[in-house]
Amino acid sequence: MDLSLIYRIAGVGILIAILNIFLQQAERKDQAQMLSLAGVILVLLWLVQLIARLFEQVESVFRWY
């Protein structure tokens, strides 16, 4: 099993959390919220690509030749 995706998600989460703390302390709460939203969207795009690959593999198992 490939764990690189899990490590990437964890890395993005840690980075976003640290930047979010800095932005909130600098009284830039709107930018901190947009940064968090961008992080969530990035991770969701990775997961959608992973799920698409999963469906392709499942389809190839049931394909008739």
PQR file of N, CA, C, O and H, with PARSE charges and radii, in Angstrom:
ATOM      1  N   MET A   1       0.841  -1.182   0.000 -0.4000 1.5000
ATOM      2  CA  MET A   1       0.000   0.000   0.000 -0.0000 2.0000
ATOM      3  C   MET A   1       0.886   1.245   0.000  0.5500 1.7000
ATOM      4  O   MET A   1       1.894   1.318   0.703 -0.5500 1.4000
ATOM      5  N   ASP A   2       0.482   2.201  -0.798 -0.4000 1.5000
ATOM      6  CA  ASP A   2       1.259   3.425  -0.937 -0.0000 2.0000
ATOM      7  C   ASP A   2       0.841   4.429   0.138  0.5500 1.7000
ATOM      8  O   ASP A   2      -0.315   4.850   0.183 -0.5500 1.4000
ATOM      9  H   ASP A   2      -0.337   2.141  -1.369  0.4000 1.0000
ATOM     10  N   LEU A   3       1.769   4.805   0.988 -0.4000 1.5000
ATOM     11  CA  LEU A   3       1.460   5.733   2.078 -0.0000 2.0000
ATOM     12  C   LEU A   3       1.816   7.173   1.758  0.5500 1.7000
ATOM     13  O   LEU A   3       1.640   8.055   2.599 -0.5500 1.4000
ATOM     14  H   LEU A   3       2.708   4.463   0.952  0.4000 1.0000
ATOM     15  N   SER A   4       2.313   7.425   0.557 -0.4000 1.5000
ATOM     16  CA  SER A   4       2.739   8.787   0.230 -0.0000 2.0000
ATOM     17  C   SER A   4       1.568   9.771   0.241  0.5500 1.7000
ATOM     18  O   SER A   4       1.739  10.931   0.614 -0.5500 1.4000
ATOM     19  H   SER A   4       2.456   6.708  -0.127  0.4000 1.0000
ATOM     20  N   LEU A   5       0.385   9.318  -0.165 -0.4000 1.5000
ATOM     21  CA  LEU A   5      -0.777  10.208  -0.145 -0.0000 2.0000
ATOM     22  C   LEU A   5      -1.136  10.597   1.290  0.5500 1.7000
ATOM     23  O   LEU A   5      -1.476  11.750   1.555 -0.5500 1.4000
ATOM     24  H   LEU A   5       0.245   8.375  -0.469  0.4000 1.0000
ATOM     25  N   ILE A   6      -1.060   9.652   2.199 -0.4000 1.5000
ATOM     26  CA  ILE A   6      -1.357   9.941   3.607 -0.0000 2.0000
ATOM     27  C   ILE A   6      -0.340  10.938   4.162  0.5500 1.7000
ATOM     28  O   ILE A   6      -0.704  11.852   4.901 -0.5500 1.4000
ATOM     29  H   ILE A   6      -0.783   8.715   1.984  0.4000 1.0000
ATOM     30  N   TYR A   7       0.936  10.762   3.806 -0.4000 1.5000
ATOM     31  CA  TYR A   7       1.966  11.691   4.266 -0.0000 2.0000
ATOM     32  C   TYR A   7       1.766  13.084   3.664  0.5500 1.7000
ATOM     33  O   TYR A   7       1.979  14.088   4.344 -0.5500 1.4000
ATOM     34  H   TYR A   7       1.232  10.019   3.205  0.4000 1.0000
ATOM     35  N   ARG A   8       1.358  13.151   2.392 -0.4000 1.5000
ATOM     36  CA  ARG A   8       1.098  14.449   1.770 -0.0000 2.0000
ATOM     37  C   ARG A   8      -0.070  15.158   2.455  0.5500 1.7000
ATOM     38  O   ARG A   8      -0.005  16.359   2.720 -0.5500 1.4000
ATOM     39  H   ARG A   8       1.185  12.336   1.839  0.4000 1.0000
ATOM     40  N   ILE A   9      -1.136  14.412   2.740 -0.4000 1.5000
ATOM     41  CA  ILE A   9      -2.300  15.008   3.401 -0.0000 2.0000
ATOM     42  C   ILE A   9      -1.919  15.508   4.789  0.5500 1.7000
ATOM     43  O   ILE A   9      -2.307  16.607   5.185 -0.5500 1.4000
ATOM     44  H   ILE A   9      -1.189  13.437   2.525  0.4000 1.0000
ATOM     45  N   ALA A  10      -1.155  14.694   5.530 -0.4000 1.5000
ATOM     46  CA  ALA A  10      -0.720  15.110   6.858 -0.0000 2.0000
ATOM     47  C   ALA A  10       0.187  16.336   6.783  0.5500 1.7000
ATOM     48  O   ALA A  10       0.072  17.242   7.608 -0.5500 1.4000
ATOM     49  H   ALA A  10      -0.841  13.801   5.208  0.4000 1.0000
ATOM     50  N   GLY A  11       1.087  16.371   5.800 -0.4000 1.5000
ATOM     51  CA  GLY A  11       1.970  17.523   5.643 -0.0000 2.0000
ATOM     52  C   GLY A  11       1.218  18.793   5.319  0.5500 1.7000
ATOM     53  O   GLY A  11       1.510  19.854   5.871 -0.5500 1.4000
ATOM     54  H   GLY A  11       1.181  15.635   5.130  0.4000 1.0000
ATOM     55  N   VAL A  12       0.251  18.688   4.427 -0.4000 1.5000
ATOM     56  CA  VAL A  12      -0.561  19.867   4.090 -0.0000 2.0000
ATOM     57  C   VAL A  12      -1.359  20.317   5.310  0.5500 1.7000
ATOM     58  O   VAL A  12      -1.491  21.515   5.558 -0.5500 1.4000
ATOM     59  H   VAL A  12       0.014  17.826   3.979  0.4000 1.0000
ATOM     60  N   GLY A  13      -1.888  19.371   6.064 -0.4000 1.5000
ATOM     61  CA  GLY A  13      -2.652  19.719   7.262 -0.0000 2.0000
ATOM     62  C   GLY A  13      -1.809  20.441   8.294  0.5500 1.7000
ATOM     63  O   GLY A  13      -2.252  21.428   8.881 -0.5500 1.4000
ATOM     64  H   GLY A  13      -1.781  18.397   5.863  0.4000 1.0000
ATOM     65  N   ILE A  14      -0.600  19.957   8.520 -0.4000 1.5000
ATOM     66  CA  ILE A  14       0.293  20.604   9.486 -0.0000 2.0000
ATOM     67  C   ILE A  14       0.692  21.995   9.005  0.5500 1.7000
ATOM     68  O   ILE A  14       0.683  22.952   9.779 -0.5500 1.4000
ATOM     69  H   ILE A  14      -0.241  19.155   8.044  0.4000 1.0000
ATOM     70  N   LEU A  15       1.040  22.102   7.730 -0.4000 1.5000
ATOM     71  CA  LEU A  15       1.428  23.394   7.173 -0.0000 2.0000
ATOM     72  C   LEU A  15       0.288  24.404   7.235  0.5500 1.7000
ATOM     73  O   LEU A  15       0.499  25.557   7.609 -0.5500 1.4000
ATOM     74  H   LEU A  15       1.048  21.325   7.101  0.4000 1.0000
ATOM     75  N   ILE A  16      -0.903  23.983   6.873 -0.4000 1.5000
ATOM     76  CA  ILE A  16      -2.066  24.869   6.915 -0.0000 2.0000
ATOM     77  C   ILE A  16      -2.366  25.292   8.352  0.5500 1.7000
ATOM     78  O   ILE A  16      -2.697  26.451   8.604 -0.5500 1.4000
ATOM     79  H   ILE A  16      -1.075  23.046   6.569  0.4000 1.0000
ATOM     80  N   ALA A  17      -2.250  24.352   9.297 -0.4000 1.5000
ATOM     81  CA  ALA A  17      -2.519  24.678  10.699 -0.0000 2.0000
ATOM     82  C   ALA A  17      -1.536  25.725  11.220  0.5500 1.7000
ATOM     83  O   ALA A  17      -1.936  26.667  11.904 -0.5500 1.4000
ATOM     84  H   ALA A  17      -1.981  23.411   9.093  0.4000 1.0000
ATOM     85  N   ILE A  18      -0.258  25.563  10.899 -0.4000 1.5000
ATOM     86  CA  ILE A  18       0.745  26.537  11.362 -0.0000 2.0000
ATOM     87  C   ILE A  18       0.509  27.902  10.734  0.5500 1.7000
ATOM     88  O   ILE A  18       0.534  28.919  11.427 -0.5500 1.4000
ATOM     89  H   ILE A  18       0.067  24.797  10.343  0.4000 1.0000
ATOM     90  N   LEU A  19       0.278  27.929   9.421 -0.4000 1.5000
ATOM     91  CA  LEU A  19       0.021  29.208   8.760 -0.0000 2.0000
ATOM     92  C   LEU A  19      -1.272  29.853   9.251  0.5500 1.7000
ATOM     93  O   LEU A  19      -1.372  31.076   9.341 -0.5500 1.4000
ATOM     94  H   LEU A  19       0.257  27.103   8.858  0.4000 1.0000
ATOM     95  N   ASN A  20      -2.254  29.019   9.565 -0.4000 1.5000
ATOM     96  CA  ASN A  20      -3.525  29.526  10.088 -0.0000 2.0000
ATOM     97  C   ASN A  20      -3.314  30.216  11.437  0.5500 1.7000
ATOM     98  O   ASN A  20      -3.886  31.277  11.688 -0.5500 1.4000
ATOM     99  H   ASN A  20      -2.172  28.025   9.491  0.4000 1.0000
ATOM    100  N   ILE A  21      -2.502  29.622  12.294 -0.4000 1.5000
ATOM    101  CA  ILE A  21      -2.214  30.228  13.598 -0.0000 2.0000
ATOM    102  C   ILE A  21      -1.512  31.572  13.417  0.5500 1.7000
ATOM    103  O   ILE A  21      -1.864  32.550  14.077 -0.5500 1.4000
ATOM    104  H   ILE A  21      -2.037  28.761  12.089  0.4000 1.0000
ATOM    105  N   PHE A  22      -0.521  31.624  12.525 -0.4000 1.5000
ATOM    106  CA  PHE A  22       0.185  32.883  12.294 -0.0000 2.0000
ATOM    107  C   PHE A  22      -0.744  33.954  11.759  0.5500 1.7000
ATOM    108  O   PHE A  22      -0.686  35.102  12.198 -0.5500 1.4000
ATOM    109  H   PHE A  22      -0.236  30.829  11.989  0.4000 1.0000
ATOM    110  N   LEU A  23      -1.599  33.592  10.815 -0.4000 1.5000
ATOM    111  CA  LEU A  23      -2.507  34.585  10.240 -0.0000 2.0000
ATOM    112  C   LEU A  23      -3.536  35.068  11.249  0.5500 1.7000
ATOM    113  O   LEU A  23      -3.887  36.248  11.247 -0.5500 1.4000
ATOM    114  H   LEU A  23      -1.645  32.660  10.458  0.4000 1.0000
ATOM    115  N   GLN A  24      -4.021  34.192  12.101 -0.4000 1.5000
ATOM    116  CA  GLN A  24      -4.992  34.623  13.099 -0.0000 2.0000
ATOM    117  C   GLN A  24      -4.354  35.538  14.139  0.5500 1.7000
ATOM    118  O   GLN A  24      -5.002  36.469  14.617 -0.5500 1.4000
ATOM    119  H   GLN A  24      -3.735  33.234  12.102  0.4000 1.0000
ATOM    120  N   GLN A  25      -3.097  35.290  14.498 -0.4000 1.5000
ATOM    121  CA  GLN A  25      -2.417  36.164  15.442 -0.0000 2.0000
ATOM    122  C   GLN A  25      -2.092  37.513  14.817  0.5500 1.7000
ATOM    123  O   GLN A  25      -1.944  38.510  15.524 -0.5500 1.4000
ATOM    124  H   GLN A  25      -2.571  34.533  14.110  0.4000 1.0000
ATOM    125  N   ALA A  26      -1.981  37.545  13.500 -0.4000 1.5000
ATOM    126  CA  ALA A  26      -1.723  38.802  12.798 -0.0000 2.0000
ATOM    127  C   ALA A  26      -3.018  39.526  12.452  0.5500 1.7000
ATOM    128  O   ALA A  26      -3.015  40.477  11.670 -0.5500 1.4000
ATOM    129  H   ALA A  26      -2.102  36.735  12.926  0.4000 1.0000
ATOM    130  N   GLU A  27      -4.128  39.070  13.041 -0.4000 1.5000
ATOM    131  CA  GLU A  27      -5.443  39.695  12.813 -0.0000 2.0000
ATOM    132  C   GLU A  27      -5.864  39.631  11.346  0.5500 1.7000
ATOM    133  O   GLU A  27      -6.490  40.563  10.842 -0.5500 1.4000
ATOM    134  H   GLU A  27      -4.130  38.297  13.676  0.4000 1.0000
ATOM    135  N   ARG A  28      -5.530  38.557  10.670 -0.4000 1.5000
ATOM    136  CA  ARG A  28      -5.947  38.337   9.284 -0.0000 2.0000
ATOM    137  C   ARG A  28      -6.802  37.075   9.219  0.5500 1.7000
ATOM    138  O   ARG A  28      -6.453  36.090   8.568 -0.5500 1.4000
ATOM    139  H   ARG A  28      -5.020  37.800  11.080  0.4000 1.0000
ATOM    140  N   LYS A  29      -7.928  37.141   9.914 -0.4000 1.5000
ATOM    141  CA  LYS A  29      -8.786  35.959  10.047 -0.0000 2.0000
ATOM    142  C   LYS A  29      -9.447  35.569   8.729  0.5500 1.7000
ATOM    143  O   LYS A  29      -9.689  34.388   8.483 -0.5500 1.4000
ATOM    144  H   LYS A  29      -8.211  37.941  10.443  0.4000 1.0000
ATOM    145  N   ASP A  30      -9.736  36.541   7.892 -0.4000 1.5000
ATOM    146  CA  ASP A  30     -10.337  36.222   6.589 -0.0000 2.0000
ATOM    147  C   ASP A  30      -9.368  35.437   5.716  0.5500 1.7000
ATOM    148  O   ASP A  30      -9.750  34.466   5.063 -0.5500 1.4000
ATOM    149  H   ASP A  30      -9.540  37.501   8.092  0.4000 1.0000
ATOM    150  N   GLN A  31      -8.111  35.868   5.713 -0.4000 1.5000
ATOM    151  CA  GLN A  31      -7.113  35.151   4.927 -0.0000 2.0000
ATOM    152  C   GLN A  31      -6.832  33.769   5.510  0.5500 1.7000
ATOM    153  O   GLN A  31      -6.571  32.822   4.770 -0.5500 1.4000
ATOM    154  H   GLN A  31      -7.801  36.657   6.244  0.4000 1.0000
ATOM    155  N   ALA A  32      -6.886  33.654   6.836 -0.4000 1.5000
ATOM    156  CA  ALA A  32      -6.689  32.348   7.467 -0.0000 2.0000
ATOM    157  C   ALA A  32      -7.812  31.393   7.085  0.5500 1.7000
ATOM    158  O   ALA A  32      -7.573  30.208   6.850 -0.5500 1.4000
ATOM    159  H   ALA A  32      -7.098  34.424   7.437  0.4000 1.0000
ATOM    160  N   GLN A  33      -9.019  31.901   7.024 -0.4000 1.5000
ATOM    161  CA  GLN A  33     -10.152  31.066   6.642 -0.0000 2.0000
ATOM    162  C   GLN A  33     -10.044  30.647   5.171  0.5500 1.7000
ATOM    163  O   GLN A  33     -10.349  29.503   4.832 -0.5500 1.4000
ATOM    164  H   GLN A  33      -9.213  32.863   7.215  0.4000 1.0000
ATOM    165  N   MET A  34      -9.620  31.550   4.309 -0.4000 1.5000
ATOM    166  CA  MET A  34      -9.455  31.206   2.894 -0.0000 2.0000
ATOM    167  C   MET A  34      -8.323  30.197   2.703  0.5500 1.7000
ATOM    168  O   MET A  34      -8.409  29.326   1.838 -0.5500 1.4000
ATOM    169  H   MET A  34      -9.372  32.479   4.584  0.4000 1.0000
ATOM    170  N   LEU A  35      -7.275  30.308   3.496 -0.4000 1.5000
ATOM    171  CA  LEU A  35      -6.174  29.348   3.431 -0.0000 2.0000
ATOM    172  C   LEU A  35      -6.652  27.962   3.852  0.5500 1.7000
ATOM    173  O   LEU A  35      -6.299  26.965   3.222 -0.5500 1.4000
ATOM    174  H   LEU A  35      -7.204  31.016   4.199  0.4000 1.0000
ATOM    175  N   SER A  36      -7.444  27.897   4.902 -0.4000 1.5000
ATOM    176  CA  SER A  36      -7.987  26.616   5.345 -0.0000 2.0000
ATOM    177  C   SER A  36      -8.889  26.016   4.271  0.5500 1.7000
ATOM    178  O   SER A  36      -8.836  24.815   4.009 -0.5500 1.4000
ATOM    179  H   SER A  36      -7.731  28.707   5.413  0.4000 1.0000
ATOM    180  N   LEU A  37      -9.704  26.842   3.660 -0.4000 1.5000
ATOM    181  CA  LEU A  37     -10.580  26.372   2.587 -0.0000 2.0000
ATOM    182  C   LEU A  37      -9.774  25.863   1.394  0.5500 1.7000
ATOM    183  O   LEU A  37     -10.129  24.850   0.792 -0.5500 1.4000
ATOM    184  H   LEU A  37      -9.747  27.818   3.873  0.4000 1.0000
ATOM    185  N   ALA A  38      -8.708  26.549   1.056 -0.4000 1.5000
ATOM    186  CA  ALA A  38      -7.852  26.109  -0.049 -0.0000 2.0000
ATOM    187  C   ALA A  38      -7.197  24.769   0.276  0.5500 1.7000
ATOM    188  O   ALA A  38      -7.058  23.918  -0.602 -0.5500 1.4000
ATOM    189  H   ALA A  38      -8.419  27.372   1.545  0.4000 1.0000
ATOM    190  N   GLY A  39      -6.798  24.580   1.518 -0.4000 1.5000
ATOM    191  CA  GLY A  39      -6.222  23.305   1.925 -0.0000 2.0000
ATOM    192  C   GLY A  39      -7.211  22.163   1.829  0.5500 1.7000
ATOM    193  O   GLY A  39      -6.867  21.071   1.378 -0.5500 1.4000
ATOM    194  H   GLY A  39      -6.911  25.271   2.231  0.4000 1.0000
ATOM    195  N   VAL A  40      -8.432  22.413   2.249 -0.4000 1.5000
ATOM    196  CA  VAL A  40      -9.474  21.384   2.161 -0.0000 2.0000
ATOM    197  C   VAL A  40      -9.764  21.035   0.707  0.5500 1.7000
ATOM    198  O   VAL A  40      -9.915  19.863   0.362 -0.5500 1.4000
ATOM    199  H   VAL A  40      -8.711  23.300   2.615  0.4000 1.0000
ATOM    200  N   ILE A  41      -9.840  22.045  -0.135 -0.4000 1.5000
ATOM    201  CA  ILE A  41     -10.106  21.799  -1.560 -0.0000 2.0000
ATOM    202  C   ILE A  41      -8.971  21.005  -2.193  0.5500 1.7000
ATOM    203  O   ILE A  41      -9.220  20.104  -2.993 -0.5500 1.4000
ATOM    204  H   ILE A  41      -9.717  22.997   0.145  0.4000 1.0000
ATOM    205  N   LEU A  42      -7.732  21.327  -1.845 -0.4000 1.5000
ATOM    206  CA  LEU A  42      -6.584  20.600  -2.375 -0.0000 2.0000
ATOM    207  C   LEU A  42      -6.632  19.125  -1.991  0.5500 1.7000
ATOM    208  O   LEU A  42      -6.419  18.251  -2.832 -0.5500 1.4000
ATOM    209  H   LEU A  42      -7.530  22.059  -1.195  0.4000 1.0000
ATOM    210  N   VAL A  43      -6.911  18.856  -0.731 -0.4000 1.5000
ATOM    211  CA  VAL A  43      -6.983  17.468  -0.269 -0.0000 2.0000
ATOM    212  C   VAL A  43      -8.170  16.748  -0.911  0.5500 1.7000
ATOM    213  O   VAL A  43      -8.058  15.571  -1.255 -0.5500 1.4000
ATOM    214  H   VAL A  43      -7.084  19.567  -0.048  0.4000 1.0000
ATOM    215  N   LEU A  44      -9.286  17.421  -1.076 -0.4000 1.5000
ATOM    216  CA  LEU A  44     -10.433  16.793  -1.732 -0.0000 2.0000
ATOM    217  C   LEU A  44     -10.135  16.456  -3.190  0.5500 1.7000
ATOM    218  O   LEU A  44     -10.585  15.424  -3.688 -0.5500 1.4000
ATOM    219  H   LEU A  44      -9.378  18.377  -0.797  0.4000 1.0000
ATOM    220  N   LEU A  45      -9.389  17.304  -3.871 -0.4000 1.5000
ATOM    221  CA  LEU A  45      -9.009  16.999  -5.258 -0.0000 2.0000
ATOM    222  C   LEU A  45      -8.130  15.755  -5.312  0.5500 1.7000
ATOM    223  O   LEU A  45      -8.296  14.920  -6.201 -0.5500 1.4000
ATOM    224  H   LEU A  45      -9.024  18.143  -3.466  0.4000 1.0000
ATOM    225  N   TRP A  46      -7.200  15.622  -4.375 -0.4000 1.5000
ATOM    226  CA  TRP A  46      -6.367  14.421  -4.322 -0.0000 2.0000
ATOM    227  C   TRP A  46      -7.212  13.185  -4.084  0.5500 1.7000
ATOM    228  O   TRP A  46      -6.995  12.143  -4.703 -0.5500 1.4000
ATOM    229  H   TRP A  46      -7.065  16.300  -3.653  0.4000 1.0000
ATOM    230  N   LEU A  47      -8.189  13.307  -3.173 -0.4000 1.5000
ATOM    231  CA  LEU A  47      -9.032  12.155  -2.864 -0.0000 2.0000
ATOM    232  C   LEU A  47      -9.942  11.783  -4.032  0.5500 1.7000
ATOM    233  O   LEU A  47     -10.190  10.600  -4.265 -0.5500 1.4000
ATOM    234  H   LEU A  47      -8.366  14.153  -2.671  0.4000 1.0000
ATOM    235  N   VAL A  48     -10.439  12.765  -4.760 -0.4000 1.5000
ATOM    236  CA  VAL A  48     -11.284  12.480  -5.917 -0.0000 2.0000
ATOM    237  C   VAL A  48     -10.473  11.740  -6.978  0.5500 1.7000
ATOM    238  O   VAL A  48     -10.975  10.800  -7.594 -0.5500 1.4000
ATOM    239  H   VAL A  48     -10.239  13.726  -4.570  0.4000 1.0000
ATOM    240  N   GLN A  49      -9.234  12.151  -7.194 -0.4000 1.5000
ATOM    241  CA  GLN A  49      -8.381  11.450  -8.158 -0.0000 2.0000
ATOM    242  C   GLN A  49      -8.115  10.018  -7.703  0.5500 1.7000
ATOM    243  O   GLN A  49      -8.094   9.101  -8.523 -0.5500 1.4000
ATOM    244  H   GLN A  49      -8.826  12.914  -6.693  0.4000 1.0000
ATOM    245  N   LEU A  50      -7.913   9.825  -6.414 -0.4000 1.5000
ATOM    246  CA  LEU A  50      -7.669   8.488  -5.880 -0.0000 2.0000
ATOM    247  C   LEU A  50      -8.900   7.602  -6.030  0.5500 1.7000
ATOM    248  O   LEU A  50      -8.783   6.428  -6.380 -0.5500 1.4000
ATOM    249  H   LEU A  50      -7.930  10.570  -5.748  0.4000 1.0000
ATOM    250  N   ILE A  51     -10.066   8.152  -5.770 -0.4000 1.5000
ATOM    251  CA  ILE A  51     -11.306   7.383  -5.904 -0.0000 2.0000
ATOM    252  C   ILE A  51     -11.564   7.056  -7.375  0.5500 1.7000
ATOM    253  O   ILE A  51     -12.046   5.967  -7.685 -0.5500 1.4000
ATOM    254  H   ILE A  51     -10.162   9.106  -5.485  0.4000 1.0000
ATOM    255  N   ALA A  52     -11.254   7.975  -8.280 -0.4000 1.5000
ATOM    256  CA  ALA A  52     -11.411   7.697  -9.713 -0.0000 2.0000
ATOM    257  C   ALA A  52     -10.504   6.549 -10.137  0.5500 1.7000
ATOM    258  O   ALA A  52     -10.910   5.686 -10.915 -0.5500 1.4000
ATOM    259  H   ALA A  52     -10.862   8.860  -8.029  0.4000 1.0000
ATOM    260  N   ARG A  53      -9.281   6.540  -9.627 -0.4000 1.5000
ATOM    261  CA  ARG A  53      -8.367   5.440  -9.935 -0.0000 2.0000
ATOM    262  C   ARG A  53      -8.887   4.118  -9.379  0.5500 1.7000
ATOM    263  O   ARG A  53      -8.753   3.075 -10.020 -0.5500 1.4000
ATOM    264  H   ARG A  53      -8.952   7.242  -8.994  0.4000 1.0000
ATOM    265  N   LEU A  54      -9.477   4.163  -8.190 -0.4000 1.5000
ATOM    266  CA  LEU A  54     -10.065   2.964  -7.591 -0.0000 2.0000
ATOM    267  C   LEU A  54     -11.192   2.418  -8.459  0.5500 1.7000
ATOM    268  O   LEU A  54     -11.261   1.212  -8.694 -0.5500 1.4000
ATOM    269  H   LEU A  54      -9.585   5.010  -7.669  0.4000 1.0000
ATOM    270  N   PHE A  55     -12.073   3.291  -8.937 -0.4000 1.5000
ATOM    271  CA  PHE A  55     -13.174   2.843  -9.786 -0.0000 2.0000
ATOM    272  C   PHE A  55     -12.666   2.267 -11.106  0.5500 1.7000
ATOM    273  O   PHE A  55     -13.241   1.307 -11.620 -0.5500 1.4000
ATOM    274  H   PHE A  55     -12.016   4.271  -8.746  0.4000 1.0000
ATOM    275  N   GLU A  56     -11.602   2.836 -11.657 -0.4000 1.5000
ATOM    276  CA  GLU A  56     -11.027   2.290 -12.879 -0.0000 2.0000
ATOM    277  C   GLU A  56     -10.487   0.882 -12.647  0.5500 1.7000
ATOM    278  O   GLU A  56     -10.642   0.007 -13.499 -0.5500 1.4000
ATOM    279  H   GLU A  56     -11.135   3.615 -11.239  0.4000 1.0000
ATOM    280  N   GLN A  57      -9.859   0.664 -11.507 -0.4000 1.5000
ATOM    281  CA  GLN A  57      -9.334  -0.669 -11.198 -0.0000 2.0000
ATOM    282  C   GLN A  57     -10.464  -1.668 -10.964  0.5500 1.7000
ATOM    283  O   GLN A  57     -10.369  -2.820 -11.389 -0.5500 1.4000
ATOM    284  H   GLN A  57      -9.733   1.375 -10.815  0.4000 1.0000
ATOM    285  N   VAL A  58     -11.517  -1.243 -10.301 -0.4000 1.5000
ATOM    286  CA  VAL A  58     -12.660  -2.132 -10.081 -0.0000 2.0000
ATOM    287  C   VAL A  58     -13.326  -2.455 -11.414  0.5500 1.7000
ATOM    288  O   VAL A  58     -13.729  -3.595 -11.645 -0.5500 1.4000
ATOM    289  H   VAL A  58     -11.594  -0.307  -9.956  0.4000 1.0000
ATOM    290  N   GLU A  59     -13.445  -1.463 -12.288 -0.4000 1.5000
ATOM    291  CA  GLU A  59     -14.037  -1.693 -13.596 -0.0000 2.0000
ATOM    292  C   GLU A  59     -13.201  -2.668 -14.416  0.5500 1.7000
ATOM    293  O   GLU A  59     -13.749  -3.507 -15.130 -0.5500 1.4000
ATOM    294  H   GLU A  59     -13.118  -0.537 -12.099  0.4000 1.0000
ATOM    295  N   SER A  60     -11.883  -2.563 -14.319 -0.4000 1.5000
ATOM    296  CA  SER A  60     -11.028  -3.465 -15.085 -0.0000 2.0000
ATOM    297  C   SER A  60     -11.147  -4.908 -14.592  0.5500 1.7000
ATOM    298  O   SER A  60     -10.922  -5.840 -15.364 -0.5500 1.4000
ATOM    299  H   SER A  60     -11.437  -1.880 -13.739  0.4000 1.0000
ATOM    300  N   VAL A  61     -11.491  -5.102 -13.339 -0.4000 1.5000
ATOM    301  CA  VAL A  61     -11.674  -6.459 -12.818 -0.0000 2.0000
ATOM    302  C   VAL A  61     -12.918  -7.096 -13.434  0.5500 1.7000
ATOM    303  O   VAL A  61     -12.908  -8.286 -13.749 -0.5500 1.4000
ATOM    304  H   VAL A  61     -11.673  -4.345 -12.711  0.4000 1.0000
ATOM    305  N   PHE A  62     -13.970  -6.332 -13.607 -0.4000 1.5000
ATOM    306  CA  PHE A  62     -15.234  -6.859 -14.092 -0.0000 2.0000
ATOM    307  C   PHE A  62     -15.421  -6.716 -15.610  0.5500 1.7000
ATOM    308  O   PHE A  62     -16.490  -7.039 -16.129 -0.5500 1.4000
ATOM    309  H   PHE A  62     -13.978  -5.366 -13.352  0.4000 1.0000
ATOM    310  N   ARG A  63     -14.399  -6.237 -16.324 -0.4000 1.5000
ATOM    311  CA  ARG A  63     -14.502  -6.041 -17.761 -0.0000 2.0000
ATOM    312  C   ARG A  63     -14.398  -7.391 -18.476  0.5500 1.7000
ATOM    313  O   ARG A  63     -13.573  -8.231 -18.119 -0.5500 1.4000
ATOM    314  H   ARG A  63     -13.531  -5.975 -15.903  0.4000 1.0000
ATOM    315  N   TRP A  64     -15.235  -7.583 -19.477 -0.4000 1.5000
ATOM    316  CA  TRP A  64     -15.213  -8.820 -20.273 -0.0000 2.0000
ATOM    317  C   TRP A  64     -14.348  -8.593 -21.498  0.5500 1.7000
ATOM    318  O   TRP A  64     -14.439  -7.558 -22.158 -0.5500 1.4000
ATOM    319  H   TRP A  64     -15.906  -6.900 -19.767  0.4000 1.0000
ATOM    320  N   TYR A  65     -13.517  -9.564 -21.790 -0.4000 1.5000
ATOM    321  CA  TYR A  65     -12.660  -9.474 -22.980 -0.0000 2.0000
ATOM    322  C   TYR A  65     -13.034 -10.519 -23.964  0.5500 1.7000
ATOM    323  O   TYR A  65     -12.428 -10.607 -25.032 -0.5500 1.4000
ATOM    324  H   TYR A  65     -13.443 -10.405 -21.254  0.4000 1.0000
TER
END
